[in-house]
Amino acid sequence: MLLCIGGFMFMLIGLLEADDFEETNYGVKYASNCEVCKILTAELEAKLDETGKLGGLIETGYHLDKRLKNRKEYKNSQLRLIESMEEACSGVLQYNIHKERKDSTRFAKGQSQTFSTLHGLVAKGVKVDLGIPYEMWDKPSAEITQLKTQCENMLEEYESDIEDWYEVRQGEISLQEHLCKNVVLKNEDTSCLLENVEKHSKIEL
């Protein structure tokens, strides 16, 4: 049994209304500044939560007498922030595009309902033709690889603002509110920050 995904694919995901040329012609819609900042801060705070559980002291300074070296808890150190920032955007590659969603939750970890359904069909012996090899189905999409680049660029551009939050405002205000609402998206639309992943019913064929 051959299930050729041409018009079927559009029917399956309920083709989104296109708001620009690239999305209209190729189905690609890159992340907005709001979406990038939302994901960046979520990933960085997750990394900081992980590294914050690590104990130990670190020594700073280059004095030959170890007694005169400065010692600082790792969880309060600049090193912790640097290591967390270096790893933050790598987590973006764990995201997938959920085309059945229209808001910022289209960027989310886990398999989309669309591809979950298609994998289920393959498991039942249905031959599904997407025009790409099966082993490529779960590779990062153009939106995700671009999102990683956008994340890295934003991280570099606002590094000093993140450091200010870490050293002064951490514990008083979330990184998302500080960086996204007060800096990156100041005087811009911040509605995506309020959007949460909702439970979507599985697509039934």
C-alpha positions as CSV (number, residue, x, y, z in Angstrom):
1,M,0.0,0.0,0.0
2,L,1.5,3.3,-1.1
3,L,0.5,6.5,0.7
4,C,2.0,9.4,-1.3
5,I,2.2,12.5,0.7
6,G,1.3,15.3,-1.7
7,G,-2.0,16.8,-1.1
8,F,-2.3,14.3,1.9
9,M,0.5,16.0,3.8
10,F,-1.3,19.3,3.5
11,M,-4.5,17.7,4.7
12,L,-2.8,16.0,7.6
13,I,-1.2,19.1,9.1
14,G,-3.9,21.6,8.1
15,L,-1.6,23.8,6.0
16,L,-0.9,27.1,7.9
17,E,-1.8,30.5,6.5
18,A,1.4,31.9,5.0
19,D,2.4,35.4,6.0
20,D,5.5,35.7,3.9
21,F,7.0,34.4,0.6
22,E,9.2,31.8,2.1
23,E,6.5,30.2,4.2
24,T,4.1,30.3,1.3
25,N,6.4,28.6,-1.1
26,Y,8.5,26.3,1.1
27,G,6.5,26.0,4.4
28,V,9.5,27.5,6.3
29,K,8.8,30.1,9.0
30,Y,11.8,31.1,11.0
31,A,11.6,32.1,14.7
32,S,10.8,35.6,15.7
33,N,13.0,37.6,18.2
34,C,10.4,36.8,20.8
35,E,10.5,33.1,20.1
36,V,14.3,33.0,20.0
37,C,14.6,34.9,23.3
38,K,12.0,32.7,24.9
39,I,13.9,29.5,24.0
40,L,17.3,30.9,24.8
41,T,16.3,31.9,28.3
42,A,14.6,28.6,28.9
43,E,17.6,26.7,27.8
44,L,20.1,28.8,29.7
45,E,18.1,28.7,32.9
46,A,17.8,24.9,32.6
47,K,21.6,24.7,32.2
48,L,22.1,27.0,35.3
49,D,19.7,24.7,37.3
50,E,21.9,21.8,36.3
51,T,25.3,23.4,37.1
52,G,23.8,25.0,40.3
53,K,23.6,21.5,41.8
54,L,27.3,21.1,41.6
55,G,29.4,21.8,44.7
56,G,33.0,22.6,45.3
57,L,35.3,25.5,45.4
58,I,37.3,27.1,42.6
59,E,40.5,29.0,43.1
60,T,41.2,32.3,41.3
61,G,44.4,34.3,40.9
62,Y,47.9,33.4,40.1
63,H,49.7,33.9,43.4
64,L,52.4,31.4,44.1
65,D,51.3,31.1,47.7
66,K,48.1,29.1,47.7
67,R,47.0,30.6,50.9
68,L,46.7,34.0,49.2
69,K,44.5,32.7,46.3
70,N,40.9,33.6,46.2
71,R,38.4,30.7,46.7
72,K,34.8,30.9,45.6
73,E,31.9,28.5,45.5
74,Y,31.4,27.2,42.0
75,K,27.7,27.8,42.1
76,N,28.3,31.5,42.6
77,S,31.2,31.8,40.1
78,Q,31.6,33.4,36.7
79,L,32.8,30.0,35.5
80,R,29.4,28.5,36.1
81,L,27.8,31.1,33.9
82,I,30.4,30.8,31.2
83,E,30.0,27.0,31.0
84,S,26.2,27.2,31.0
85,M,26.2,29.8,28.3
86,E,28.5,27.7,26.1
87,E,26.0,24.8,26.3
88,A,22.7,26.7,26.2
89,C,22.1,26.8,22.4
90,S,23.2,23.2,21.8
91,G,19.9,22.2,23.5
92,V,18.0,23.9,20.6
93,L,18.8,20.9,18.4
94,Q,16.5,18.8,20.6
95,Y,13.6,20.8,19.4
96,N,11.2,19.9,16.6
97,I,8.8,21.9,14.5
98,H,5.2,21.1,15.4
99,K,3.4,22.4,12.4
100,E,0.0,21.6,13.8
101,R,0.5,24.5,16.2
102,K,0.3,28.2,15.1
103,D,2.0,30.0,18.0
104,S,5.4,29.9,19.6
105,T,4.8,26.4,20.9
106,R,5.4,25.1,17.4
107,F,9.0,25.0,18.7
108,A,9.1,22.3,21.3
109,K,11.0,19.2,22.3
110,G,9.6,15.8,21.4
111,Q,8.2,14.5,18.2
112,S,5.4,16.4,16.5
113,Q,1.9,14.9,16.2
114,T,2.4,14.9,12.4
115,F,5.5,12.8,12.4
116,S,4.3,10.6,15.2
117,T,1.4,9.7,13.1
118,L,3.6,9.1,10.0
119,H,6.0,6.9,12.0
120,G,3.0,5.0,13.2
121,L,1.9,4.4,9.6
122,V,5.3,3.1,8.7
123,A,5.3,0.8,11.7
124,K,2.0,-0.7,10.4
125,G,3.6,-1.4,7.0
126,V,2.3,1.5,5.1
127,K,4.8,3.0,2.6
128,V,4.9,6.7,3.2
129,D,6.7,8.9,0.6
130,L,7.7,12.3,1.8
131,G,10.3,12.9,-0.9
132,I,13.2,12.4,1.5
133,P,14.8,9.2,2.9
134,Y,13.2,7.8,6.0
135,E,16.4,8.2,8.0
136,M,16.2,11.9,7.4
137,W,12.8,12.4,8.9
138,D,14.0,13.2,12.4
139,K,16.9,15.3,11.4
140,P,16.7,19.0,12.5
141,S,14.7,21.1,10.1
142,A,15.7,24.3,8.4
143,E,13.8,26.2,11.1
144,I,15.7,24.4,13.9
145,T,19.2,24.8,12.5
146,Q,18.4,28.5,11.9
147,L,17.0,28.8,15.4
148,K,20.3,27.5,16.8
149,T,22.2,30.2,14.9
150,Q,19.7,32.8,16.0
151,C,20.2,31.6,19.6
152,E,24.0,31.9,19.4
153,N,23.8,35.3,17.8
154,M,21.4,36.6,20.5
155,L,23.5,35.1,23.3
156,E,26.6,36.9,21.9
157,E,24.8,40.2,21.4
158,Y,23.3,40.3,24.9
159,E,26.1,38.6,26.8
160,S,26.7,41.6,29.1
161,D,22.9,41.9,29.9
162,I,22.9,38.2,30.9
163,E,26.0,38.8,33.1
164,D,24.3,41.7,34.8
165,W,21.3,39.5,35.6
166,Y,23.5,36.7,36.9
167,E,25.6,38.9,39.1
168,V,22.9,41.3,40.4
169,R,19.3,40.3,39.7
170,Q,19.3,36.5,39.8
171,G,16.8,35.4,42.4
172,E,14.8,38.7,42.1
173,I,13.6,38.3,38.6
174,S,13.6,35.5,36.0
175,L,16.1,35.7,33.2
176,Q,13.2,35.7,30.7
177,E,11.6,38.8,32.2
178,H,15.0,40.6,32.5
179,L,16.4,39.8,29.1
180,C,13.3,39.4,26.9
181,K,10.7,41.8,28.4
182,N,13.1,44.5,29.6
183,V,15.9,44.4,27.0
184,V,15.5,42.4,23.8
185,L,11.8,43.0,23.3
186,K,11.5,46.4,25.0
187,N,8.6,48.3,23.2
188,E,8.0,45.2,21.1
189,D,5.4,42.4,21.1
190,T,6.0,40.0,24.0
191,S,2.9,37.9,23.7
192,C,4.8,34.7,22.8
193,L,6.3,34.7,26.3
194,L,2.9,33.8,27.7
195,E,2.2,30.9,25.3
196,N,2.5,27.5,26.8
197,V,2.4,24.0,25.2
198,E,-1.1,22.7,25.4
199,K,-2.3,19.1,25.1
200,H,-3.3,18.5,21.5
201,S,-5.5,15.5,20.6
202,K,-3.8,13.0,18.3
203,I,-4.6,13.3,14.6
204,E,-6.8,10.4,13.5
205,L,-6.7,9.2,10.0
